[in-house]
């Protein structure tokens, strides 16, 4: 008889934590690029109108969110010798890498309409491949262990490597583009390198992680129809709060990161300064991650999220005090990075807890659909932010080909880089006020485990 693993208290080995974490390094070769460069690439390199880019991003992200739900349902219905999430990482990592390269391989001389169609089609192909690996990857956290502290540690490893990916993309992308010729072909070559490395990292995640949670209770064995899963999801009040938190946080973060290259180019006259700004942001995010874990254990994820939102807001205020002085911008960006480190500690650790609460509340446990619906919040927020970037730039008559920089363009960039993120972080504090699951979680898990043990007898 096979020995049953105590998944409620399972301690994950260091190698497995690293293997799980490097998956988000692979993810961020694309995700960070979309956040930092894709709108800039389409407007300033390819020459598409900012308003059109914003609209394409929003439409694509709505489809992206729908594909998340579909992918989550597929995960819940998957049953292989490798588990339910890991196989998808293996199967779709190569298509993910190839679709990333296609984003930047826009053919020349196909006309404005042809260019827009190419961008729309390839971006949505990437969206499908991205969903196909990222939803299983995120779900994997809930399948390795049910221990709340171990899940938080897995999330910290994930966020550490995610920020390493963001650091690489932010600091090295433009220099690599120059090394490969400085033209559009340089972008293609740069992302070919990122894609090859990313695929290898996904394979490492597949090989060195293991799914242990899933066959603990009978409720996990039953295949629940999608309609019932979605109905149960709506009854999960903490999932709703976390989903809204994801949307708001992503709108603020994406707006700031997407507009960073514009801020560097049009406020200080040098787009390459994004390397220093992103480095200031991400390095202090990484440093903060090493200290946030202990803080989470002491005060809980909810309070850490509130503290981080306050610190981030202080950073935005510092930049507002001297936005034309680079030292003020760097100092404010450092504060934002420290605040962001707390988001990294809790952002994806919230969702596994809501999965447990959902099973406790409704008796239905569907990791894939719950995680994917939460990821929908992040992607929807990203789409809204990208659309806002395009629309606001377009509203203020941004012209990438113009030599002169108008006051309207400066105002648009200030809104995107400073004011909009500040508003979203204030909204995060309000949302977290209503999140009470941290205190209730230990008692809930004791009752849930007893219930599952009774069912399995």
C-alpha positions in Angstrom: 0.0 0.0 0.0 1.4 3.4 -1.0 2.2 5.7 1.9 0.0 8.7 2.0 1.8 12.0 2.1 0.8 14.6 4.7 0.3 17.4 2.2 -1.1 19.7 4.9 2.4 19.9 6.5 4.7 18.9 3.6 8.0 20.8 3.6 9.3 21.5 0.1 13.0 20.8 -0.6 15.2 23.6 -1.6 15.8 22.2 -5.1 12.1 21.9 -5.8 11.5 25.5 -4.6 14.2 26.7 -7.0 12.8 24.6 -9.9 9.4 26.1 -9.2 10.8 29.6 -9.0 12.7 29.5 -12.3 9.4 29.0 -14.1 8.5 32.6 -13.4 11.9 33.7 -14.7 10.8 32.2 -18.0 7.4 33.8 -17.7 8.9 37.2 -17.2 11.0 37.2 -20.3 7.6 37.8 -21.9 5.4 39.3 -19.2 8.0 42.0 -18.2 8.6 42.7 -21.9 4.9 43.2 -22.5 4.9 45.5 -19.4 7.9 47.5 -20.4 8.4 47.4 -24.1 5.6 46.0 -26.3 3.6 49.3 -26.5 6.8 51.3 -27.1 7.9 48.8 -29.7 4.7 49.0 -31.6 4.4 52.8 -31.4 8.1 54.0 -31.7 9.7 51.2 -33.7 6.9 49.9 -35.9 5.0 53.2 -36.0 1.4 52.1 -35.1 -0.9 54.7 -33.6 -0.9 54.6 -29.7 -4.7 54.6 -29.7 -4.9 51.6 -32.0 -2.3 49.7 -29.9 -4.3 50.4 -26.8 -7.5 49.1 -28.4 -5.8 45.9 -29.7 -4.3 45.2 -26.2 -7.7 45.5 -24.5 -9.5 43.3 -27.0 -6.7 40.7 -26.8 -6.7 40.7 -23.0 -10.5 40.1 -22.8 -9.9 37.0 -25.0 -6.9 36.2 -22.8 -9.1 36.2 -19.7 -11.7 33.9 -21.4 -8.9 31.5 -22.4 -7.7 31.5 -18.8 -11.1 30.0 -17.7 -11.0 27.5 -20.5 -7.4 26.5 -19.5 -8.3 26.2 -15.9 -11.1 23.9 -16.7 -8.8 21.7 -18.9 -6.3 21.5 -16.0 -9.1 20.3 -13.6 -10.0 17.6 -16.1 -6.4 16.5 -16.8 -5.2 13.2 -15.3 -1.8 11.9 -16.4 1.1 10.2 -14.7 2.8 13.6 -14.5 -0.2 15.1 -12.8 -2.7 17.7 -14.0 -0.6 20.9 -14.3 3.0 19.8 -15.1 2.2 18.2 -18.5 0.9 21.4 -19.9 4.1 23.2 -19.0 6.0 20.5 -21.0 3.7 20.4 -24.0 3.3 24.2 -24.6 6.7 25.7 -23.6 8.1 25.5 -27.1 5.0 27.1 -28.8 5.2 29.8 -26.1 8.8 30.5 -27.1 8.1 30.6 -30.8 5.1 32.9 -30.4 7.2 35.3 -28.4 9.6 35.7 -31.3 6.7 36.3 -33.7 5.6 39.3 -31.7 8.6 41.2 -32.9 9.0 39.7 -36.4 6.6 42.2 -38.0 7.1 42.0 -41.8 8.1 45.2 -43.5 6.1 46.8 -46.4 2.8 45.2 -45.8 0.9 48.4 -45.3 -0.7 49.9 -42.2 -3.7 47.6 -42.3 -1.5 44.5 -42.8 0.8 45.5 -39.9 -2.2 46.0 -37.6 -3.6 42.6 -38.6 -0.2 40.9 -38.1 0.1 42.4 -34.7 -3.4 41.4 -33.7 -3.0 37.8 -34.9 0.5 37.2 -33.5 -0.3 38.8 -30.2 -3.3 36.6 -29.7 -1.4 33.5 -30.7 1.1 34.4 -28.0 -1.8 35.0 -25.6 -3.0 31.4 -26.1 0.5 29.9 -25.7 1.2 32.1 -22.7 -2.1 31.0 -21.0 -1.3 27.4 -21.8 1.9 27.4 -19.7 1.2 30.2 -17.2 -2.1 28.9 -15.8 -0.7 25.4 -15.2 2.5 26.9 -13.7 0.5 29.1 -11.3 -1.8 26.2 -10.4 1.3 24.1 -9.5 1.8 26.0 -6.3 -1.5 24.6 -4.9 -0.6 21.0 -6.0 2.9 20.8 -4.4 1.8 21.3 -0.8 -1.1 22.6 1.3 1.1 24.0 4.1 0.3 27.8 4.1 3.9 28.8 5.1 5.5 26.5 2.4 3.2 28.0 -0.2 4.2 31.5 0.8 7.9 30.4 0.5 7.2 28.9 -2.9 5.7 32.2 -3.9 8.7 34.1 -2.6 11.0 31.9 -4.8 8.7 32.5 -7.7 8.7 36.3 -7.2 12.5 36.4 -6.6 13.1 34.8 -10.0 10.3 36.8 -11.6 12.0 39.9 -10.6 15.4 38.6 -11.9 13.6 38.2 -15.2 12.3 41.7 -15.0 15.7 43.0 -14.1 17.3 41.2 -17.1 14.6 42.5 -19.5 14.7 46.0 -18.2 18.4 46.4 -18.0 19.7 44.3 -21.0 17.0 44.5 -23.6 17.9 47.8 -25.3 21.6 47.1 -25.1 21.1 43.6 -26.6 19.0 45.2 -29.4 21.9 47.5 -30.1 24.4 44.5 -30.1 22.2 42.7 -32.7 22.1 45.7 -35.0 19.8 48.3 -33.3 17.0 47.8 -35.8 13.8 45.7 -35.7 15.9 42.6 -36.4 17.8 43.3 -33.2 14.5 43.0 -31.3 13.8 39.7 -33.0 17.3 38.3 -32.2 17.0 39.5 -28.6 13.7 37.7 -28.0 15.0 34.6 -29.8 17.7 34.4 -27.0 15.1 35.0 -24.3 12.8 32.4 -25.7 15.4 29.6 -25.9 16.4 30.2 -22.3 12.8 30.4 -21.2 11.9 27.1 -22.8 14.9 25.4 -21.0 13.7 26.9 -17.7 10.2 25.6 -18.1 11.6 22.1 -18.8 13.5 22.4 -15.5 10.3 23.3 -13.7 8.6 20.3 -15.2 11.4 17.9 -14.3 12.2 18.9 -10.8 8.7 19.6 -9.3 6.1 17.1 -8.1 2.3 17.3 -7.7 1.2 15.9 -4.3 -2.2 17.5 -3.6 -5.3 16.4 -5.5 -6.3 12.9 -4.4 -6.6 13.7 -0.7 -10.4 14.1 -0.7 -13.1 12.5 -2.8 -14.3 16.0 -3.8 -11.0 16.4 -5.7 -11.6 13.2 -7.7 -15.0 14.2 -9.1 -15.1 16.1 -12.3 -17.2 19.2 -11.6 -19.0 20.9 -14.6 -17.7 24.3 -15.5 -21.0 26.0 -14.8 -21.1 24.7 -11.2 -17.4 25.6 -10.7 -18.1 29.2 -11.8 -21.2 29.4 -9.5 -19.2 28.2 -6.6 -16.5 30.7 -7.4 -18.9 33.6 -7.1 -19.8 32.4 -3.6 -16.1 32.7 -2.5 -16.0 36.2 -1.1 -12.3 36.1 -0.5 -11.6 35.1 -4.1 -13.6 38.1 -5.3 -11.5 40.4 -3.1 -8.3 38.9 -4.3 -9.4 39.1 -7.9 -10.3 42.8 -7.5 -6.9 43.3 -5.8 -5.2 41.6 -8.8 -7.0 43.8 -11.3 -6.2 47.0 -9.4 -2.6 46.1 -8.6 -1.9 45.1 -12.2 -3.4 48.3 -13.6 -1.1 50.4 -11.5 2.0 48.3 -12.0 1.5 47.9 -15.7 0.8 51.5 -16.2 4.0 52.4 -14.3 6.2 49.9 -16.1 4.8 50.6 -19.6 5.2 54.3 -19.2 8.7 54.1 -17.7 10.5 54.0 -21.1 8.4 57.0 -22.2 9.3 58.8 -18.9 13.0 58.2 -19.5 12.8 59.2 -23.1 10.7 62.3 -22.9 11.4 63.7 -19.4 15.2 63.0 -19.4 15.8 62.6 -23.1 17.3 59.1 -23.0 15.2 55.9 -23.3 18.3 53.9 -22.1 17.8 55.4 -18.6 15.0 52.8 -18.3 17.8 50.4 -17.4 18.7 52.4 -14.3 15.1 53.0 -13.3 14.1 49.4 -13.7 17.2 48.3 -11.9 16.4 50.7 -9.0 12.9 49.3 -8.8 13.7 45.6 -9.2 16.9 45.3 -7.2 15.1 46.8 -4.1 12.1 44.5 -4.8 14.5 41.5 -4.7 16.2 42.8 -1.5 12.8 43.3 0.1 11.7 39.8 -0.8 14.3 38.4 1.5 12.9 40.2 4.5 9.2 40.1 3.7 8.8 36.3 4.4 9.4 36.8 8.1 7.0 39.8 8.1 4.3 37.7 6.5 4.7 35.0 9.2 4.3 37.7 11.9 1.5 39.9 10.7 -0.1 38.0 7.8 -0.4 38.6 4.1 -3.2 41.1 4.3 -1.3 43.5 6.6 1.9 43.1 4.5 -0.1 44.1 1.5 -1.3 47.2 3.3 2.2 48.2 4.4 3.5 47.7 0.9 0.8 49.8 -0.6 1.7 52.7 1.8 5.4 52.5 1.0 4.7 52.4 -2.7 2.5 55.5 -2.4 5.3 57.3 -0.5 7.6 56.5 -3.5 5.1 58.1 -5.9 4.9 61.2 -3.7 8.7 61.5 -3.6 8.8 61.5 -7.4 6.1 64.1 -7.6 8.2 66.4 -5.4 11.0 66.5 -8.0 10.1 64.6 -11.2 12.6 66.5 -13.3 15.5 65.6 -10.9 16.8 62.2 -11.7 17.9 61.6 -8.1 14.3 62.1 -6.9 13.0 59.8 -9.5 15.5 57.1 -8.5 14.8 57.5 -4.8 11.0 57.4 -5.4 11.5 54.3 -7.6 13.5 52.6 -4.8 10.6 53.2 -2.4 8.2 51.8 -5.0 10.5 48.7 -5.4 10.4 48.1 -1.6 6.6 48.4 -1.6 6.4 46.1 -4.6 8.4 43.5 -2.7 5.5 43.0 -0.3 3.2 42.6 -3.3 5.5 39.9 -4.6 5.3 38.1 -1.2 1.5 38.0 -1.2 0.2 38.5 -4.7 0.1 34.8 -5.8 0.0 33.4 -2.2 -3.5 34.8 -1.7 -5.1 32.6 -4.4 -4.1 29.2 -2.9 -5.7 30.3 0.4 -8.9 31.2 -1.5 -8.9 27.7 -3.1 -8.9 26.1 0.4 -11.7 28.6 1.5 -13.7 27.7 -1.6 -13.6 24.0 -0.7 -14.4 24.7 2.9 -17.4 26.9 2.0 -18.9 24.9 -0.9 -17.3 21.4 -0.8 -16.0 21.9 -4.3 -12.2 22.0 -4.9 -11.1 23.1 -8.4 -7.6 24.5 -8.3 -7.3 25.1 -12.0 -10.6 27.1 -12.4 -10.0 29.1 -9.2 -6.4 30.0 -10.1 -7.3 30.8 -13.8 -10.1 33.0 -12.8 -7.7 34.9 -10.5 -5.2 35.1 -13.3 -8.0 36.5 -15.4 -8.0 39.5 -13.0 -4.3 40.1 -13.6 -4.6 39.8 -17.3 -7.7 41.9 -17.5 -5.9 44.6 -15.4 -3.0 44.4 -17.7 -5.2 44.8 -20.7 -7.0 47.8 -19.2 -3.6 49.4 -18.3 -2.2 48.8 -21.8 -5.3 50.3 -23.3 -5.2 53.3 -21.0 -1.6 53.9 -22.0 -2.5 53.9 -25.6 -5.7 55.9 -25.2 -4.2 58.5 -22.9 -1.2 59.0 -25.1 -3.5 59.3 -28.1 -5.9 61.7 -26.3 -3.0 64.0 -25.6 -1.9 63.8 -29.2 1.3 61.8 -28.7 3.3 61.5 -31.9 6.3 59.1 -31.8 7.7 60.6 -35.0 7.6 64.2 -33.8 10.9 65.8 -32.7 9.3 68.3 -30.3 7.8 67.2 -27.0 4.5 68.9 -26.2 3.3 69.8 -22.7 0.3 67.5 -23.3 2.6 64.6 -24.0 4.4 65.3 -20.7 1.1 65.4 -18.8 0.0 62.1 -20.4 3.2 60.4 -19.2 2.9 61.9 -15.7 -0.6 60.5 -15.5 0.5 57.0 -16.5 3.8 56.9 -14.5 2.6 58.7 -11.3 -1.0 59.6 -10.8 -2.8 56.4 -12.0 -0.5 54.0 -10.0 -0.9 56.1 -6.9 -4.7 55.9 -7.1 -4.6 52.1 -7.6 -2.4 51.6 -4.5 -4.9 53.6 -2.4 -7.7 51.3 -3.7 -5.6 48.3 -2.7 -5.5 49.4 0.9 -9.3 49.7 0.9 -9.8 46.2 -0.6 -7.4 44.7 2.0 -9.4 46.2 4.8 -12.2 43.6 4.0 -9.8 40.6 3.7 -10.1 38.6 7.0 -9.0 35.1 5.8 -5.5 35.2 7.4 -6.9 35.0 11.0 -9.5 32.3 10.1 -7.2 30.2 8.0 -5.6 27.9 10.6 -9.0 27.0 12.1 -10.5 26.5 8.6 -7.7 24.1 7.6 -8.2 22.0 10.8 -11.9 21.6 10.1 -11.3 21.0 6.3 -8.7 18.2 7.0 -11.0 16.5 9.5 -13.9 16.7 7.0 -11.7 15.1 4.2 -10.5 12.4 6.6 -14.1 11.6 7.5 -15.1 11.4 3.8 -12.1 9.1 2.9 -12.9 6.6 5.6 
